[in-house]
Every structure is written in structure tokens, then in C-alpha cells.
Amino acid sequence: MLAVGCMATPQPRVPPPPMVAGGAAPVAAQRAPRATPPAERAIAPAQSDVVAAAQAYVQAIYDGDYDTAAAYQPGFGPKLHEDEDTYTLLSLSARPITWTEFGYPDADPNLEIAEVVARVQSRKGPESGSVYYKLGFRRDGDTLTIEQQSKRTDVR
């Protein structure tokens, strides 16, 4: 029994989740791992120009050099280096790595991958450490472009 003056508000109707054959709810699509490249490709290190490009790109994002950064990652802008703005760059080192060392089964086996280690100091306190960038580059003639899905960053 309802009290005087109170009205029950109807609940909105929400359709049930879609069903697949057998009555089970559909499973969200997951990205399947790419095929493992042949051994000679899986253990081939990136060429020296890729290492130089990776180091130039990381230096550019700490310097706020949008032109250089955009040469390797089109559309680069202030949003893409927000994290780097909180650090002062102390030093950089770079090296080629292999697809196998990159360690991500969804990485395109046609990428050339370099790791850049940035030694940094916080601008907000005494903390310092290293930021590890693993960057996969796609080669198109003489042009190298970072494949966004291959970019991995680890702070230690």
C-alpha cells in the first residue's frame, strides 16, 4: 500500500544484453597475438638509423621540439609529452633490440625496435630514476615512423 501523496516512479526499461546461439552472452573481442616471425627476423636487431631516430625522438619530447618529434610520430603535440614535462632530462642512451627482446606477442614482426633509457630528475622533488622507452619503427624507404601501438614506456 502506498502512502498518500507518494507516487511510484516507473523504472526505465533497459534491453537485455544481446545473446548468441546457445543463450550465452557474447565475449568481448580480444586482439589475437600476431604470428611469431621466423627466427632470423625475431633475433635481428634494429639498424643503427633506427637507434639514432629513437634517441632523437626521446630527446625531442623532453625538449618540447614538436617538429622533430612529429617527424617520427605524426600529430605529436603537448599532450603527448605531459609525463616528460614533470622531469628534467639528465642523460640518454639507446640501443637496438630484437622482436624477441621486445617481449610483446602482438608486436608486428616487421618493426625495427630500439630501447632508449632516459635518466631523469623530478621537477617537483628529489626523486630521480630512469624511464625506459621501447619504440617500434616502421620503415618506408628512408622514412621511419613510430607505430603507436608498439610504444611502451616503463618508469623505474
N, C-alpha and C positions, 0 to 999 in steps of 0.2 A: 504494500500500500504506500502510495506517495503522499508526502506531507503537502499541505495546502500551499500553493504558490511555487512549488518546485516542479520543474518540468524536466523530464528525461531527454537528454540530447542524443540523437541517433549517432551511432558510431559510423565513421566513414567506411565504405566498402573498399577493400583492397583485394585485387585479384590474387588468386593463389599463384605460387611460382610455376613457371612452365614445367611440363613433365615430358619425359622422353619415354620411348617404348619400355614397358615393364613397370611403369609407375615411379621410377626413380627420378629425383631432381637432376638436372644436367650439372656436370662438373665443369668448373671454370677452366678455360683453355690455358694450358701451360706451354711455354716455349720449349720445344724439344731441343736437346743438345745437338749441335752440329756433328757431322761425321768427323771422326778423328782423321787428321791429314796423314798422308804417307810419312813414314819415319824420316825420310830425308827432308821433308818440309817441317815436320814437328820439332826437329832439332836444329834447324837453320836459324842462326841469329840474324837480327836486323842488320842492314847495311849501315855504313858509317854516316851517310847523309841523313838517315832516319834518326840516329842518335843526336846528331847536331840539330836537327829540326825539333826534337823533343826538348832539348836543353834550351833552345831559343824560345820555344813556346812557353815553357815554365818561367824563364826569366821575364818574358813579356807580361805574363799575368801578374807577377809581383811588381813590375814597373808600371803597370797600367798602360802599356803600349798596345792599344787596341788594333793598330794596323798590322803589327807583326803577329799578334795572336789570331786575328781574323784570317791571316794568310793560311794558317793551319786548321782553324776551326771557324768556318764562315758563320757570321751572325754573332761573333763574340762581342760582349759588351760588359758594362759594370756589374750586372747581376752574376755573371759567370766567374767573377773573381772576388766575391764578397768574403769568402773564407780567407783568402790570401791577404786581404786588407787588414786583417787582425794580427798579422805577423810582419816582422822585419826580416828580410832575407839576409842570411849570413854567408851562405855558400851553396853551390850547386855541384853535383856530379851526375854523370849519365853513363849508361852502358846499354848495349844491346841485350835483349833476352829472347828466348825461343818461345814458340807457341806452347810447348810443354811446360816451360818455367812460368809462363803467364798464369797457368793453372785454372782457367775458366773454360769448361767444355763447350760453352755456347759461343766462344770466340771464333771469328771467321779465320780459317786456316790460311787465307790469302793476305792477311795483315802482316806487317812488319812491326814488331813491338820493341819499345825501348822503356827503360826504367830511369826515372830522374829522382834523385834524392836531394831535397831542399832542406838544409839546416836552417832553422828559423828561431826567432826570439819573439815572444808575445809582446805586443804593444801595450798591453793592459796589466802586465805583471812580470815577475821574474822567470816565468816558465819558458823553457826552451826545449827543442826536440827536433825531430825530423818528420818531413812529410814525403811520402813515397808516392810517386806518380807512375802508373803503368799506362802507357799510351800506345794504342794500336793505330798505325798509319796505313792508309790505302794509297797505293802508288798508281798514278795515271800519267804515264810519260815521265816528265821531270817534276810533276806536281805531287806533293804529299799532303794528304788531308787526314785529320784525326777522325776516326769513326767514333761518334759519340757513345755508342753502346759499348765500346771497348774500353772506355776511360775508367780507370779505377784509382782511387786515392785512399791512402792509409796514413793516419797520423799516429806517431809514436813518440 
